[in-house]
Amino acid sequence: MNLHIVKNVDYARTVSSFHTAALMAVPDLNRLELLTENNQAEVFAFLRVRPVHTVVMASYIKDNGLENELNRGKYFGYRNQQGKLEGVALIGHTTLVEARTDEAMTAFALIARESETPIYVMMSNGNTIERFWDIYKQDGSEPRLVCTEKVFELKVPFLVQNCEWDVRLAKADEIEQIAEAHAELVILESGTNPLEKDREGFIQRCLRRIEKDRTFVVFENGKLVFKADIVAETDDVIYLEGIYVAPEYRNQNVGSSCLSKLSLEFLERVENICMISNLKFKAAHRSYEKAGYSSNDNCTTIFV
């Protein structure tokens, strides 16, 4: 992407919109940079300042690097006058933003307008992604869906539940049940069925997690009972999603006991485990709390 061209195309329109909406200061787009593998050490150092909030982005970079089609997007940085990073963002299918100044947030929202990869979901800490959307949208349109999420965290010490279930790594030949279960969770969260939208791609992404030893399951008589996925992992933090319990096993302490057992294993290699869950999923929240997790923060997810 030619940043100079993007800048010339959008700058006058952007200035005008800011005068109208008074959102925030117009950034110096000369400080916006398409990141490459040469920037990796600097980016990791920047993200490490807030390890829980940036675990997903840091893990994606650890897995795929800064330049990889598996990212389904591109990484950008925004620098201050001294040349130091003030923000890093993945702009693409899943847009992740870690912006520590208004100028960085604004610059990322502007470049997101020109994304070669269609944006499906936007995430950042707190409610800052809503400010990002206000700058990003050009026609006054509203997002398809806005979800407020509770941020759950776990660290030692915590009360470990007794669990008699065999929580183990998933196997590749179990992919069908695992993908179906994960799709059910995606439908509840986003309102869209990934198996209908891109069945092959979705199954391949689920399979990739299995192959990377990031999907954990309980089966009984060939039936999936419990599932949890490591979405992201750094040296300090594990980020979980896809916590699933089969309908006939719910309200029987299965989810909380399996999650507690699994979390104890994870805390042998990291200091903190975190995950987010839609504010409306109160039954799931009670299960997480029973497993030892607590929530002191919310964040916002926007589906475009």
Legacy VTK file of the C-alpha trace (Angstrom):
# vtk DataFile Version 3.0
C-alpha trace
ASCII
DATASET POLYDATA
POINTS 304 float
0.000 0.000 0.000
1.333 3.431 -0.926
0.835 5.529 2.178
1.594 8.754 0.328
-1.336 8.153 -2.031
-3.662 7.242 0.817
-2.657 10.381 2.641
-3.315 12.649 -0.326
-6.684 11.072 -1.060
-8.101 11.228 2.446
-6.497 14.148 4.235
-8.767 17.018 3.112
-11.888 14.927 3.690
-10.622 13.942 7.129
-9.820 17.488 8.221
-13.297 18.579 7.195
-14.945 15.767 9.124
-12.943 16.624 12.248
-14.022 20.257 12.107
-17.597 19.010 11.965
-17.435 16.288 14.585
-14.579 17.662 16.732
-13.453 14.114 17.410
-9.740 14.578 18.061
-6.551 16.124 16.694
-5.605 15.352 13.097
-2.446 13.194 13.111
0.707 13.711 11.095
0.337 10.863 8.604
4.060 11.046 7.802
4.483 9.190 11.100
2.265 6.316 9.978
4.333 3.311 8.948
3.669 -0.088 7.379
5.545 -2.473 9.669
7.886 -5.216 8.442
9.763 -8.083 10.048
12.610 -5.648 10.783
10.314 -3.944 13.318
9.455 -7.113 15.261
11.719 -6.609 18.304
10.573 -2.999 18.679
6.904 -3.988 18.396
7.249 -6.727 21.020
8.866 -4.249 23.410
5.997 -1.816 22.837
3.318 -4.451 23.440
5.051 -5.873 26.506
4.264 -2.702 28.463
0.622 -3.890 28.699
0.903 -7.676 28.396
-2.690 -8.615 29.267
-4.275 -6.049 26.959
-1.979 -6.878 24.036
-1.648 -10.662 24.366
-3.669 -11.408 21.217
-1.666 -9.125 18.964
1.654 -10.205 20.462
0.775 -13.872 20.034
-0.367 -13.379 16.438
2.981 -11.765 15.654
4.818 -14.546 17.484
2.938 -17.133 15.395
2.901 -15.467 11.990
5.312 -12.556 12.014
4.418 -9.072 10.831
4.228 -10.023 7.154
2.142 -13.131 6.530
-1.084 -13.807 4.649
-2.312 -15.741 7.702
-2.678 -12.375 9.456
-5.484 -11.535 7.010
-4.385 -7.930 7.208
-1.384 -5.624 7.660
0.393 -4.205 10.688
0.898 -0.459 11.026
2.797 1.653 13.530
2.438 5.311 14.476
5.448 7.225 15.835
5.846 10.376 17.895
8.176 13.252 17.009
11.086 11.404 18.588
10.459 8.367 16.375
9.146 6.104 19.139
6.015 4.003 18.677
2.791 5.434 20.076
0.576 2.749 18.590
0.503 -0.561 16.743
-2.506 -1.942 14.876
-3.418 -4.941 12.793
-5.789 -3.645 10.116
-7.715 -6.386 8.347
-10.346 -9.080 8.912
-9.789 -8.899 12.665
-8.672 -5.340 13.414
-6.737 -4.998 16.675
-5.688 -1.581 17.941
-3.211 -0.648 20.667
-3.063 3.149 20.466
-1.662 5.175 23.358
-2.414 8.610 21.906
-5.409 10.114 20.115
-3.209 10.841 17.109
-2.258 7.175 16.773
-5.891 6.078 17.080
-6.959 8.547 14.419
-4.184 7.557 12.024
-5.130 3.881 12.290
-8.801 4.660 11.673
-7.878 6.583 8.529
-5.710 3.814 7.113
-8.423 1.277 7.972
-10.663 3.016 5.427
-8.230 1.847 2.738
-7.851 -1.743 3.988
-7.352 -4.216 1.166
-8.839 -6.927 3.387
-12.516 -6.397 4.314
-12.855 -5.657 8.022
-15.169 -8.006 9.915
-14.502 -7.248 13.569
-12.732 -4.470 15.510
-11.310 -4.806 19.006
-9.336 -2.732 21.493
-9.212 -2.271 25.241
-11.984 -0.485 27.110
-14.315 1.435 24.816
-11.620 3.015 22.643
-12.716 0.994 19.619
-15.930 3.029 19.604
-13.849 6.175 19.070
-12.001 4.299 16.326
-15.335 3.541 14.632
-16.467 7.167 14.836
-13.414 8.174 12.799
-13.424 5.137 10.506
-17.012 5.403 9.270
-17.464 7.797 6.367
-21.211 7.821 5.746
-22.721 7.963 9.206
-23.542 4.266 9.138
-23.740 2.211 12.318
-21.856 -1.049 12.925
-23.774 -4.282 12.379
-23.326 -5.253 16.025
-21.681 -3.773 19.111
-20.918 -6.114 22.020
-19.837 -5.135 25.490
-17.541 -7.813 26.887
-16.485 -8.580 30.435
-12.756 -9.170 30.799
-12.017 -12.163 33.035
-8.609 -12.815 34.561
-7.040 -15.526 36.684
-3.767 -15.664 38.549
-2.483 -17.548 41.562
-3.590 -18.138 44.201
-7.079 -19.420 43.389
-9.357 -22.165 44.684
-8.984 -25.208 42.434
-12.073 -27.339 41.914
-12.008 -31.105 41.922
-12.355 -32.400 38.350
-12.739 -36.039 37.402
-12.950 -35.376 33.668
-10.032 -36.156 31.343
-9.208 -32.755 29.876
-6.765 -33.393 27.033
-5.439 -32.009 23.779
-7.809 -32.352 20.844
-7.069 -34.662 17.919
-7.288 -33.804 14.253
-9.900 -36.475 13.561
-12.222 -34.740 16.063
-12.341 -31.580 13.970
-15.976 -31.862 12.838
-17.476 -31.802 16.332
-15.015 -29.171 17.481
-15.717 -26.873 14.528
-19.483 -27.289 14.963
-19.207 -26.391 18.651
-17.038 -23.368 17.965
-19.385 -22.208 15.214
-22.239 -22.322 17.722
-20.328 -19.912 19.943
-19.563 -17.592 17.022
-23.259 -17.491 16.096
-24.204 -16.548 19.663
-21.602 -13.755 19.704
-21.776 -12.315 16.197
-25.050 -13.546 14.688
-23.308 -15.119 11.693
-22.518 -18.771 10.979
-18.871 -19.157 9.917
-19.580 -22.637 8.532
-22.009 -21.093 6.064
-19.879 -18.063 5.292
-16.563 -19.879 4.744
-16.810 -23.510 5.839
-13.449 -24.638 4.486
-11.550 -21.645 5.842
-13.196 -21.877 9.268
-12.483 -25.592 9.608
-8.878 -25.034 8.552
-8.432 -22.353 11.203
-9.903 -24.645 13.867
-7.653 -27.458 12.650
-4.616 -25.191 12.807
-5.285 -24.591 16.511
-5.504 -28.341 17.077
-2.238 -28.889 15.229
-0.576 -26.203 17.360
-1.761 -27.935 20.586
-4.103 -25.086 21.494
-7.465 -26.846 21.664
-8.405 -28.789 24.794
-11.382 -31.118 25.018
-13.338 -33.647 27.013
-15.089 -36.466 25.149
-17.451 -39.089 26.545
-18.627 -42.012 24.409
-17.475 -40.214 21.279
-19.405 -37.040 22.149
-17.774 -33.638 22.723
-18.528 -32.554 26.294
-16.181 -29.588 26.872
-13.881 -27.448 24.754
-11.522 -24.528 25.338
-9.032 -22.859 22.986
-5.846 -20.929 23.534
-6.231 -18.065 21.080
-3.013 -16.392 22.059
-0.024 -17.011 24.303
3.002 -14.961 25.262
5.657 -15.534 27.909
3.389 -13.889 30.507
-0.238 -14.395 29.453
-2.578 -16.992 27.946
-5.757 -15.735 26.293
-8.656 -18.194 26.091
-11.812 -18.319 24.014
-14.300 -20.887 22.759
-15.306 -22.208 26.167
-18.014 -24.697 25.257
-20.085 -27.215 27.207
-22.505 -29.531 25.396
-26.154 -28.631 26.187
-26.935 -31.872 28.018
-23.947 -31.333 30.362
-24.674 -27.742 31.332
-25.567 -26.715 34.900
-23.732 -29.769 36.214
-20.421 -28.127 37.200
-18.727 -29.589 34.116
-17.562 -26.306 32.602
-16.245 -24.742 35.805
-14.420 -27.878 36.981
-12.802 -28.540 33.587
-11.811 -24.892 33.209
-10.355 -24.846 36.717
-8.297 -27.977 36.057
-7.049 -26.660 32.723
-6.216 -23.245 34.164
-4.076 -24.785 36.893
-1.964 -26.441 34.191
-1.641 -23.165 32.269
-0.499 -21.257 35.354
2.555 -23.472 35.487
3.845 -21.701 32.381
2.366 -18.152 32.547
1.483 -15.670 35.271
-1.942 -14.670 34.016
-4.871 -16.145 32.069
-7.537 -13.927 30.539
-10.594 -14.098 28.321
-13.566 -11.959 27.341
-17.246 -12.854 27.365
-20.335 -11.002 26.196
-22.018 -9.088 28.999
-25.290 -10.939 28.401
-23.860 -14.456 28.955
-24.480 -14.428 32.696
-24.671 -18.198 33.141
-21.233 -18.582 31.562
-19.899 -15.837 33.817
-21.042 -17.698 36.912
-19.176 -20.754 35.655
-15.987 -18.743 35.082
-16.218 -17.200 38.536
-16.734 -20.641 40.061
-13.553 -21.736 38.273
-11.662 -18.921 40.041
-11.821 -16.099 37.474
-12.770 -12.532 38.329
-13.754 -9.536 36.225
-12.836 -5.922 36.938
-13.025 -4.445 33.454
-15.096 -4.327 30.268
-14.179 -3.903 26.628
-16.091 -3.352 23.392
-16.133 -5.477 20.240
-17.577 -4.098 17.002
-18.797 -6.301 14.161
-18.769 -4.379 10.890
LINES 1 305
304 0 1 2 3 4 5 6 7 8 9 10 11 12 13 14 15 16 17 18 19 20 21 22 23 24 25 26 27 28 29 30 31 32 33 34 35 36 37 38 39 40 41 42 43 44 45 46 47 48 49 50 51 52 53 54 55 56 57 58 59 60 61 62 63 64 65 66 67 68 69 70 71 72 73 74 75 76 77 78 79 80 81 82 83 84 85 86 87 88 89 90 91 92 93 94 95 96 97 98 99 100 101 102 103 104 105 106 107 108 109 110 111 112 113 114 115 116 117 118 119 120 121 122 123 124 125 126 127 128 129 130 131 132 133 134 135 136 137 138 139 140 141 142 143 144 145 146 147 148 149 150 151 152 153 154 155 156 157 158 159 160 161 162 163 164 165 166 167 168 169 170 171 172 173 174 175 176 177 178 179 180 181 182 183 184 185 186 187 188 189 190 191 192 193 194 195 196 197 198 199 200 201 202 203 204 205 206 207 208 209 210 211 212 213 214 215 216 217 218 219 220 221 222 223 224 225 226 227 228 229 230 231 232 233 234 235 236 237 238 239 240 241 242 243 244 245 246 247 248 249 250 251 252 253 254 255 256 257 258 259 260 261 262 263 264 265 266 267 268 269 270 271 272 273 274 275 276 277 278 279 280 281 282 283 284 285 286 287 288 289 290 291 292 293 294 295 296 297 298 299 300 301 302 303
